[in-house]
Amino acid sequence: MALDPQFLAVAVDTALAAGRLQLQYFRGDLEIRKKGLRDLVTAADLAVEQAIRDRLARYFPDHAVLGEETAPSAPAGSSRYRWIVDPIDGTTNFAHGVPLFCVSIALEVGGRIDVGVVYAPVSGELFTAERGEGARLNGTRLCVTGEASLSEALLVTGFPPQAADSLDDQLAVFGAFLASARAVRRLGSAALDLAFVAAGRFDGFWEASLHAWDVAAGVLLVEEAGGLVTDFHGGPFDNFGGQLLASNGALHPRLLEMLVDARARPGSAE
């Protein structure tokens, strides 16, 4: 069954409106508090999420919404349609005035992500995807790279706020890839990391301890651009499973091999 075109249209309009609101707060006098030792939330996160929820409710009052900052709008399973949103992915960057952040909006239909939008308002880059219809950047079709050599690959990763809980594991994997790839970057926004894999800017991305709102839209972008997304053992990716390895597909077996090997070394936590 074809998706209602209104789903993507509303997701895009909502993301653009959220981006405009982000910019009103960006580099302003922000109220910042901590959700954990290193996990920040700002007044902008709360205001943007509320604006997204309000807009989605106007168009789809029967749909559920799962967001990072506030309680779900309806119990899990109460609707076939659930929006998964991150009002500001890259909050730490945002709070420090670093222009690497975005809004991420995905629509889950019957348990499967079918629409994904990631919008970076500073650059004006709008990444969109519909299942079976490809991924696009500002309307231009995206495709992952064809790089098959790890030594020529540019990789990206992230360290979650709770990384200190598994520091040995994090550093073992990071060190292995740093020694084998052309370079490894860390941007501070999982949604942008995935969008950039879809756009062919990175060849692969891995991270642990992720949440559904961090990755739901970006995973669809990668898949629709021809890439592959799994857990750290090559199994099916689960938006609520935490572990994510995304790649152009050609590099995936080698990346998996290195992930498993690095995490199995003495001193590394599985």
Secondary structure, 3 states (H helix, E strand, C coil): CCCCHHHHHHHHHHHHHHHHHHHHHCCCCCCEEECCCCCEEEHHHHHHHHHHHHHHHHHCCCCEEEECCCCCCCCCCCCCEEEEEEEEECHHHHHCCCCCCEEEEEEEECCEEEEEEEEECCCCEEEEEECCCEEEECCEECCCCCCCCHHHCEEEECCCCCHHHHHHHHHHHHHHHHHHCCEEECCCCHHHHHHHHHCCCCCEEEECCCCHHHHHHHHHHHHHCCCEEECCCCCECCCCCCCEEEECCCCHHHHHHHHHHHHHCCCCCC
